[in-house]
């Protein structure tokens, strides 16, 4: 998620359920097993101009490969399998849906309880945990007064038609809030054995609020994020250091995002006939129009979520794209009309991001990527990531600055860290947001010349907190964002600073390749760092990751003593430097003398303080710690500099020095 400081009911339910079971039996067929079926025809088309799309073209439809060719093995464990029919009714802004979901027990013990996230219930009243924690505000966007949303689970049955409605219970494991209904427990009639599976059939209804916090409706624009009953994650022992297997259970909080298992999604979306739908995955057939309604069908595998957006006003452009590390992907733009003139900017940003990230970390494995640009009044849906689909900021008036590219680059970065590595955003959000912010900065500097101003960004960290922490454990959204986006990025930059860019690239690529599709945790990343560098990083992680430290070295005092030696006047300058924060292996220090000469020293940063005594023909007139700003986690630059004056009753401390301060403040601040 960008940090700007996410149904139809068929007339005969039996017909749908029968079709779902048939689909289950056919999932071994090549066309259903691969999300890459259209990739083979995309090579060599990277230079095609951006082309408008007036209707869903046949080239956009996933085609099965020839028998015995082009079939890929599952990339993930595919713990879940969803078949969903949903219809959107603009008259009442409701989704009506039917869902068949199969869950496979990945553990070693029988399981008799399932849990589902009912995320839309976060907007049911002002008393929900999400609304109480957020105050109805998120990233500068505010919930519309009197606009509420909710999800009703109308029925739930097992495959043998056993009604489980009476076995449902809302639970609030985090805060006990009885007004929060975002997590539900379902007690099963009998346990699901290890390695066995269970299928549930549900009917549900969602009242969409006015767009806020990733989902909702603004006029005729719809953003369906976190819109279906979603199974929680059952973690086997060993997952993220877990000693005993069990469910990972959390409510929907004001700061938290999401965590889900990989699987298969087969989704039909019915909308008014003039609506255009963008969605996760790829369309398996051309839309069908009947009785004023249009039905789209999408398929995605090896993903852990499914989102869609719809509007009659989308301007659609698509282009196949291939690069040396990217065999082929179809990039689709769904633009608000205001931003149609900027279609090339969106397309180029998407290409640069997919190409570079595939080069740096590993190939983007899906056949499509969709970029949705909401209308101006729907910015609450903007700047968000879903598998194979991202949203940019809302289309405001005026020519957009580089923020247009930045948000696209950031959200596509999430396709790798959120989408493929898929860490637990409830408990370790920094592994997604921090990694994506680090990746975004690297690309924006390389491709657009936009260099981040890290000293200024570090100075914003006034309330540092541990990174391996529940998202709602931070005291405010500002503290959450400052830590899991900015401080987390600075932690990665400090690691890069210590090991060098080439080694850091190896660390990031190794971590990605080893842990994609596997839900790693913070200690898994630490293990990779130590393995690649062949060094223990315990102190670093204890201070800056598991702990809340920043770097803080200060010039504490400068004392001058005049002396005469052999008739020559000399000055002994005593400079005391102290450590107030975490440790770094090298603290650069510059001593400037009144005659204009300088000397440089390096302190190893160990211990609480060090005193330097310098004898020179003129006194020290100022001292600067880290004058080139190499300490990425130093956030209190005000005590890095001390100046002595002729009037010794005054000692003036400047943040960066007047010139440096002006340079810093007026340079581009990148987010």
C-alpha positions in Angstrom: 0.0 0.0 0.0 1.3 3.4 -0.9 2.0 5.7 2.0 0.6 9.1 1.3 1.5 10.5 4.7 -8.9 -1.9 -1.6 -22.5 -10.8 -7.5 -24.2 -12.3 -9.1 -26.8 -14.7 -7.7 -27.7 -17.2 -10.3 -31.3 -18.2 -10.5 -30.6 -21.8 -9.7 -28.0 -22.3 -6.9 -27.8 -26.0 -7.6 -26.7 -25.3 -11.1 -23.8 -23.2 -9.8 -22.7 -25.7 -7.2 -22.8 -28.4 -9.7 -20.6 -26.4 -12.0 -18.2 -25.7 -9.2 -17.8 -29.4 -8.5 -17.2 -30.0 -12.2 -14.6 -27.3 -12.2 -12.9 -28.9 -9.2 -12.7 -32.2 -11.2 -11.2 -30.4 -14.2 -8.5 -28.4 -12.4 -5.8 -30.7 -13.6 -6.4 -29.6 -17.2 -3.7 -27.4 -18.7 -5.9 -24.4 -19.3 -7.0 -24.3 -15.6 -3.6 -25.1 -14.2 -1.7 -22.2 -15.6 -2.0 -18.5 -15.3 0.6 -18.2 -18.0 -1.5 -19.5 -20.9 -1.3 -16.3 -22.9 2.4 -15.7 -22.3 3.8 -17.7 -25.2 2.4 -15.3 -27.8 3.7 -12.2 -26.1 7.5 -12.4 -26.9 8.8 -9.8 -29.2 5.9 -7.4 -28.8 7.5 -5.0 -26.3 7.7 -2.1 -28.8 4.0 -2.1 -29.8 2.4 1.3 -29.1 -0.2 1.6 -26.3 -3.4 0.5 -28.0 -7.0 1.3 -26.9 -9.4 -1.5 -26.2 -13.1 -0.9 -27.0 -14.2 -4.4 -26.1 -12.6 -7.5 -24.6 -10.4 -8.7 -27.5 -9.9 -12.4 -28.1 -6.1 -11.9 -27.6 -6.8 -11.1 -23.9 -8.4 -14.4 -23.2 -6.3 -17.1 -21.6 -5.9 -19.9 -24.2 -5.0 -23.4 -23.3 -1.5 -24.5 -24.5 -1.2 -27.4 -26.9 -1.5 -30.8 -25.2 1.7 -31.6 -23.2 3.2 -28.2 -23.8 3.3 -25.1 -21.7 1.9 -26.6 -18.5 3.6 -25.4 -15.3 3.7 -27.1 -12.0 2.0 -25.3 -9.1 4.2 -22.5 -7.8 2.6 -22.6 -4.3 1.0 -25.2 -2.0 -2.5 -24.0 -3.1 -4.1 -24.4 0.3 -7.3 -22.8 -0.8 -9.6 -22.9 -3.9 -12.3 -20.4 -4.4 -15.2 -20.4 -6.9 -17.3 -17.3 -6.7 -20.2 -15.8 -8.5 -20.9 -12.2 -7.6 -23.4 -9.5 -8.9 -23.1 -5.8 -8.4 -26.3 -3.8 -8.2 -25.7 0.0 -8.5 -29.2 0.7 -7.3 -28.4 -0.3 -3.7 -24.6 -0.5 -4.0 -24.7 -4.2 -3.0 -22.8 -7.3 -3.9 -24.7 -10.6 -3.8 -22.5 -13.6 -4.0 -22.2 -17.4 -3.9 -18.9 -18.9 -2.9 -17.6 -22.5 -2.9 -14.3 -22.7 -1.1 -12.1 -25.7 -0.5 -9.5 -25.7 2.3 -6.7 -28.2 2.6 -5.3 -28.8 6.1 -1.5 -28.1 5.8 -0.7 -29.1 9.3 0.0 -32.4 11.0 -3.0 -32.3 13.4 -6.8 -32.6 12.8 -8.6 -29.3 12.7 -12.2 -28.9 13.8 -12.6 -25.1 13.5 -12.3 -22.8 10.5 -12.0 -19.0 10.6 -13.0 -16.5 8.0 -12.3 -12.8 7.7 -15.4 -10.7 7.0 -13.5 -7.5 6.2 -16.5 -5.3 5.1 -17.8 -5.4 8.6 -15.1 -3.1 9.6 -17.3 -0.3 8.2 -20.5 -1.4 9.9 -20.5 1.3 12.6 -18.3 3.7 14.4 -17.8 1.1 17.1 -15.8 -1.5 15.1 -12.2 -1.9 16.0 -11.1 -0.5 12.6 -13.2 2.7 13.0 -12.3 3.2 16.7 -8.6 2.9 16.0 -8.5 4.9 12.8 -11.1 7.5 13.8 -12.6 7.0 10.4 -9.4 8.4 8.7 -6.7 6.6 6.7 -3.8 8.3 4.7 -5.6 11.6 4.7 -8.8 10.1 3.4 -11.9 10.3 5.6 -15.0 8.0 5.8 -18.1 9.8 4.5 -20.4 10.7 7.4 -23.3 8.2 7.6 -21.8 5.9 5.0 -21.5 2.4 6.3 -20.8 -1.0 4.8 -21.1 -4.6 6.0 -21.1 -8.3 5.1 -23.9 -10.7 5.8 -23.1 -14.4 5.6 -26.5 -15.6 4.7 -25.8 -19.3 4.6 -22.9 -21.7 5.0 -23.0 -25.5 4.3 -20.6 -28.3 4.0 -20.3 -30.3 0.8 -22.9 -32.8 2.0 -25.3 -29.9 2.7 -24.9 -29.8 6.5 -26.0 -26.4 7.6 -23.4 -24.7 9.7 -25.3 -21.4 10.4 -25.7 -22.3 14.0 -22.0 -23.2 14.3 -20.8 -19.7 13.5 -19.5 -17.3 16.2 -17.9 -13.9 15.8 -14.6 -13.7 17.7 -12.4 -10.8 18.8 -9.0 -12.3 19.7 -7.2 -9.0 19.8 -9.3 -6.6 21.8 -12.5 -8.4 22.8 -14.6 -5.7 21.2 -18.2 -7.2 20.9 -19.1 -4.6 18.2 -16.4 -6.0 15.9 -17.5 -8.7 13.5 -14.6 -9.0 11.1 -13.6 -12.5 12.2 -15.8 -15.5 12.5 -15.3 -19.0 13.8 -17.0 -22.0 12.2 -17.1 -25.2 14.2 -17.1 -28.2 11.9 -19.2 -31.4 12.5 -16.0 -33.4 12.3 -12.3 -32.6 12.2 -10.4 -32.2 9.0 -7.5 -34.6 9.1 -3.9 -33.6 8.3 -3.6 -33.3 4.5 -7.4 -33.7 4.0 -9.7 -31.1 2.6 -13.2 -29.7 3.3 -15.5 -27.7 1.0 -17.9 -25.0 2.2 -20.7 -23.4 0.2 -21.7 -19.9 1.3 -24.1 -17.2 0.2 -23.2 -13.7 1.2 -24.2 -10.0 0.7 -22.0 -7.0 1.0 -23.2 -3.4 1.4 -20.5 -1.2 -0.1 -19.7 2.1 1.7 -18.7 5.2 -0.1 -15.1 4.6 -1.1 -12.9 4.5 2.0 -9.9 2.4 3.1 -9.5 0.4 -0.1 -13.1 -0.5 -0.9 -16.5 1.0 -1.8 -18.4 3.0 -4.4 -18.1 6.6 -5.7 -20.9 7.4 -8.2 -20.5 4.6 -10.8 -17.0 3.6 -9.8 -16.6 0.4 -7.8 -13.6 -0.9 -5.9 -14.1 -4.5 -4.6 -11.1 -5.2 -2.3 -11.4 -7.7 0.6 -15.0 -8.2 -0.5 -15.6 -12.0 -0.1 -15.5 -14.3 3.0 -11.8 -15.1 3.2 -10.3 -18.0 5.1 -7.7 -17.2 7.7 -4.2 -18.7 7.6 -3.5 -22.0 9.4 0.3 -22.0 10.0 2.2 -25.3 10.3 4.9 -25.6 12.9 8.0 -23.8 11.8 6.2 -21.1 9.8 7.7 -17.8 10.8 9.4 -19.5 13.8 6.1 -20.9 15.1 6.7 -23.8 17.5 3.2 -25.2 17.4 0.8 -25.2 14.5 -2.4 -23.2 14.6 -4.5 -20.5 13.2 -3.1 -16.9 12.8 -6.1 -14.9 13.9 -6.6 -11.2 14.0 -9.4 -8.7 13.5 -9.3 -5.9 10.9 -7.4 -3.0 12.5 -7.0 0.6 11.6 -3.3 0.1 10.6 -3.3 -3.6 9.6 -3.4 -4.9 6.1 -3.8 -8.6 5.2 -2.5 -12.2 5.3 -3.9 -15.1 3.4 -2.9 -18.5 1.9 -2.1 -19.1 -1.8 -4.5 -20.9 -4.0 -6.8 -20.9 -7.0 -9.6 -18.3 -7.8 -12.3 -18.8 -10.4 -14.6 -15.8 -10.3 -17.6 -14.6 -12.3 -18.5 -10.9 -11.9 -21.9 -9.7 -13.2 -22.3 -5.9 -13.6 -24.5 -3.6 -15.7 -23.9 -4.1 -19.4 -22.0 -0.8 -19.9 -19.5 -1.5 -17.1 -15.9 -2.5 -17.7 -14.3 -4.8 -15.1 -10.6 -5.0 -14.2 -9.6 -7.9 -12.0 -7.0 -10.2 -10.6 -5.8 -12.9 -13.0 -6.9 -13.2 -16.6 -10.3 -13.5 -18.4 -11.1 -17.1 -19.5 -13.7 -16.1 -22.0 -15.3 -13.0 -23.6 -17.9 -11.3 -21.4 -21.5 -12.4 -22.0 -24.2 -9.8 -22.2 -27.7 -10.9 -21.3 -30.8 -8.9 -20.1 -28.9 -5.7 -19.6 -26.1 -7.4 -17.6 -22.6 -8.3 -18.5 -20.8 -11.3 -16.9 -17.0 -11.5 -16.8 -15.1 -14.7 -15.8 -11.6 -14.5 -14.4 -9.1 -17.2 -13.3 -5.9 -16.9 -11.2 -3.7 -19.5 -9.6 -0.9 -19.2 -7.1 -2.3 -16.0 -5.7 -3.6 -15.3 -2.2 -6.3 -12.7 -2.9 -8.7 -11.6 -5.6 -9.8 -8.0 -6.2 -11.8 -6.3 -8.9 -12.9 -2.8 -10.0 -15.6 -1.7 -12.3 -16.8 1.5 -14.1 -18.6 2.4 -17.3 -16.0 5.2 -17.7 -12.8 3.4 -17.8 -10.5 4.1 -20.8 -8.8 0.8 -21.4 -5.4 0.4 -23.0 -3.3 -2.7 -23.1 0.1 -3.8 -24.4 2.1 -7.0 -24.4 5.5 -6.6 -23.0 8.6 -8.8 -22.7 12.1 -8.2 -21.4 15.2 -10.3 -20.9 14.1 -11.4 -17.4 10.4 -11.3 -18.2 9.2 -13.8 -20.9 5.9 -11.9 -21.5 3.1 -10.1 -19.7 0.0 -8.2 -20.9 -0.1 -4.8 -19.1 -3.6 -3.4 -19.0 -4.5 0.2 -18.0 -8.0 1.1 -16.7 -7.9 4.9 -16.6 -10.3 7.5 -15.4 -10.9 9.7 -18.5 -9.1 12.6 -16.8 -5.8 10.7 -17.0 -6.2 9.3 -20.5 -3.6 11.8 -21.7 -1.0 10.2 -19.4 -1.5 6.6 -20.6 2.1 6.4 -21.8 3.5 7.5 -18.5 1.5 4.8 -16.7 2.5 2.2 -19.2 6.2 3.1 -19.1 6.3 3.1 -15.3 4.7 -0.3 -15.3 7.2 -1.7 -17.8 10.2 -0.2 -16.0 9.0 -1.7 -12.7 8.2 -5.2 -14.0 11.5 -5.3 -15.9 13.8 -4.1 -13.1 12.2 -6.1 -10.3 12.3 -9.3 -12.4 15.9 -8.6 -13.1 16.8 -7.9 -9.5 14.7 -10.5 -7.7 13.1 -13.0 -10.0 10.6 -13.3 -12.8 7.1 -12.0 -12.4 5.3 -15.3 -12.9 1.8 -14.1 -14.0 0.5 -13.4 -17.5 -1.2 -10.1 -16.7 -0.8 -6.9 -14.7 -3.6 -4.4 -14.5 -3.3 -0.8 -13.3 -6.5 1.0 -12.2 -6.8 4.7 -11.9 -9.8 5.7 -9.8 -11.7 8.9 -10.3 -10.8 12.0 -8.2 -13.4 11.4 -5.5 -12.3 7.8 -5.0 -8.8 8.3 -3.7 -9.5 6.0 -0.8 -9.3 3.2 -3.3 -6.0 4.4 -4.7 -2.4 3.4 -3.9 -3.1 -0.2 -3.2 -1.9 -3.6 -4.2 -3.6 -6.9 -5.0 -2.3 -9.9 -6.9 -1.8 -8.9 -10.6 -3.8 -5.6 -10.0 -2.7 -2.3 -8.5 -4.5 1.0 -8.1 -2.8 4.4 -8.6 -3.9 7.7 -7.0 -7.2 9.2 -8.0 -7.2 11.2 -11.2 -7.1 14.8 -10.0 -7.1 17.9 -12.2 -3.8 19.3 -13.5 -0.7 17.7 -14.8 0.5 15.1 -12.3 4.1 15.3 -11.0 6.4 12.3 -10.6 4.1 11.0 -7.9 2.2 9.4 -10.8 5.2 7.2 -11.6 6.1 6.7 -8.0 2.9 5.2 -6.8 2.8 2.8 -9.8 6.4 1.7 -9.1 5.6 1.3 -5.4 2.5 -0.8 -5.9 4.2 -3.0 -8.5 7.0 -3.5 -6.0 4.3 -5.0 -3.8 3.6 -7.7 -6.4 7.0 -9.2 -5.4 7.1 -8.6 -1.6 3.3 -8.7 -0.7 2.2 -10.8 -3.7 4.9 -13.5 -4.0 6.8 -13.6 -0.7 3.5 -12.9 1.1 4.6 -12.0 4.6 2.2 -11.6 7.5 1.1 -7.9 7.3 -0.8 -8.2 10.6 2.3 -8.9 12.6 5.4 -8.0 10.4 4.2 -5.3 8.1 7.8 -4.0 7.6 8.7 -7.1 5.6 6.3 -5.8 2.9 6.1 -2.0 3.2 9.7 -1.5 4.1 11.0 -3.8 1.4 8.7 -2.2 -1.1 9.8 1.3 -0.1 13.5 0.3 -0.4 12.8 -1.2 -3.8 10.8 1.8 -5.0 13.6 4.2 -4.1 16.1 2.1 -5.9 14.1 2.1 -9.1 13.1 5.8 -9.0 16.7 6.9 -8.6 17.9 4.6 -11.4 15.1 5.2 -13.9 13.9 8.7 -13.1 16.8 10.3 -11.4 14.8 10.9 -8.2 17.2 10.4 -5.4 15.7 10.0 -1.9 16.7 12.6 0.7 17.5 10.0 3.5 18.8 12.5 6.1 15.6 14.4 6.0 13.5 11.2 6.0 15.4 9.9 9.0 14.8 13.2 10.9 11.1 12.5 10.6 11.4 9.4 12.8 10.7 11.0 16.1 9.0 8.0 17.7 11.0 4.9 16.7 9.4 1.6 17.5 10.2 -2.1 16.9 9.6 -3.3 13.4 8.5 -6.9 14.3 5.3 -5.7 15.9 1.6 -6.0 15.5 0.4 -3.3 13.2 -2.2 -2.0 15.7 0.5 -2.0 18.4 1.8 1.4 17.2 0.3 4.4 18.9 -1.0 6.1 15.8 -1.1 5.7 12.1 1.7 8.2 11.8 3.9 6.1 14.1 3.0 3.0 12.1 3.8 4.6 8.8 7.1 6.2 10.0 8.3 2.9 11.2 7.1 0.2 8.8 7.7 2.3 5.7 10.5 4.8 6.4 12.5 3.4 9.3 12.2 -0.1 7.8 13.6 1.2 4.5 16.4 3.0 6.4 17.3 -0.3 8.1 17.7 -1.9 4.7 19.7 1.0 3.5 22.0 0.7 6.5 22.6 -2.9 5.8 23.4 -2.0 2.2 25.7 0.7 3.5 27.7 -1.8 5.6 27.9 -4.7 3.1 28.0 -2.8 -0.2 25.4 -2.7 -3.0 26.4 -5.9 -4.7 26.2 -8.0 -1.6 22.9 -6.3 -0.7 21.5 -7.3 -4.1 22.5 -10.9 -3.4 20.8 -10.7 0.0 17.5 -9.4 -1.5 17.5 -11.8 -4.4 18.4 -14.8 -2.2 15.6 -13.9 0.3 13.1 -13.5 -2.5 14.0 -16.7 -4.3 14.1 -18.8 -1.2 10.9 -17.6 0.4 8.5 -16.7 -2.5 5.2 -18.4 -1.9 6.2 -19.5 1.6 5.2 -16.7 4.2 8.6 -16.0 5.8 9.2 -14.0 9.0 11.8 -11.5 10.2 14.2 -14.2 11.5 14.1 -15.9 8.1 15.4 -12.6 6.5 18.1 -12.3 9.3 19.2 -15.8 8.5 19.7 -14.9 4.8 21.7 -11.7 5.8 24.0 -13.8 8.0 24.4 -16.5 5.4 25.3 -14.2 2.6 27.7 -12.0 4.7 29.1 -14.9 6.7 28.7 -12.6 9.8 26.4 -12.5 12.8 24.0 -9.7 12.8 22.5 -10.3 16.2 23.3 -6.9 17.7 22.1 -5.0 14.6 18.7 -6.8 14.5 18.3 -6.6 18.3 18.8 -2.8 18.2 17.2 -1.8 15.0 14.6 -4.4 14.1 13.4 -6.2 17.3 14.3 -3.1 19.2 13.4 0.6 18.6 16.8 2.2 18.4 18.0 4.8 15.9 21.6 5.9 15.5 22.4 8.9 17.7 26.0 10.1 18.1 26.5 13.6 19.5 29.3 16.1 19.8 28.9 16.6 23.6 31.6 19.3 24.2 34.6 21.2 22.9 37.2 22.5 25.3 40.1 24.6 24.3 43.4 25.0 26.3 46.2 27.3 25.2 49.7 26.2 25.8 53.2 27.5 25.0 55.8 25.0 23.8 59.4 26.2 22.9 58.1 29.8 22.5 55.3 28.6 20.1 51.6 29.1 21.0 49.7 25.9 20.5 46.1 24.9 21.3 44.9 21.6 22.8 41.3 21.0 21.7 39.5 18.3 23.7 36.4 17.0 21.9 34.0 14.6 23.7 31.7 12.5 21.4 29.0 10.4 23.0 26.7 7.6 21.9 23.0 7.8 22.8 21.5 5.2 20.4 22.3 2.1 18.5 25.8 1.1 17.4 27.5 1.5 14.1 30.9 0.1 13.1 32.3 3.4 11.9 31.5 7.0 12.9 33.2 9.6 10.6 34.3 12.7 12.4 35.6 15.9 10.9 37.6 18.4 13.0 37.9 22.0 11.5 40.5 24.4 12.9 40.3 28.1 12.9 43.1 28.4 10.3 40.9 26.5 7.8 42.7 23.2 8.0 40.8 19.9 8.8 41.5 16.5 10.0 39.3 13.3 9.8 39.0 10.5 12.2 36.9 7.3 12.4 35.5 6.1 15.7 34.5 2.4 15.9 31.3 3.4 17.7 31.9 1.1 20.6 31.4 2.2 24.2 29.4 5.1 25.5 31.8 7.9 24.6 35.3 8.8 23.3 37.4 11.9 23.9 39.8 13.2 21.3 42.7 15.6 22.2 44.1 17.4 19.2 47.1 19.8 19.5 47.4 22.3 16.7 48.6 25.8 16.0 45.0 27.0 16.0 42.0 25.8 18.0 39.2 23.6 16.7 36.4 25.9 15.7 33.8 23.2 14.7 33.3 19.5 14.7 30.9 17.5 12.5 29.9 13.9 12.9 29.1 12.0 9.7 29.5 15.0 7.5 28.6 13.0 4.4 25.5 11.5 6.0 26.6 7.9 5.6 24.8 6.8 8.8 21.4 6.0 7.4 19.6 5.6 10.8 20.9 8.8 12.3 17.8 10.9 13.0 19.1 13.6 15.4 21.4 15.6 13.2 21.0 18.6 15.5 23.7 17.1 17.8 26.0 16.0 15.1 27.5 19.5 14.8 29.1 21.9 17.3 30.8 25.2 16.7 32.9 27.2 19.0 32.9 31.0 18.7 35.4 33.8 19.7 32.9 34.5 22.5 33.5 31.4 24.5 30.4 31.9 26.6 28.4 30.8 23.6 28.5 27.4 21.8 26.3 27.2 18.8 25.0 23.8 17.6 23.5 23.6 14.1 21.5 20.8 12.7 23.5 20.4 9.5 25.2 23.8 9.1 23.5 26.6 7.4 24.5 25.7 3.9 23.9 22.0 4.4 20.5 22.7 6.0 19.4 24.7 2.9 20.7 22.0 0.6 18.8 19.4 2.5 15.5 21.2 2.8 15.3 22.3 -0.8 16.4 19.0 -2.4 13.7 16.6 -3.5 12.1 14.7 -0.7 11.2 11.2 -2.1 8.5 9.0 -0.5 
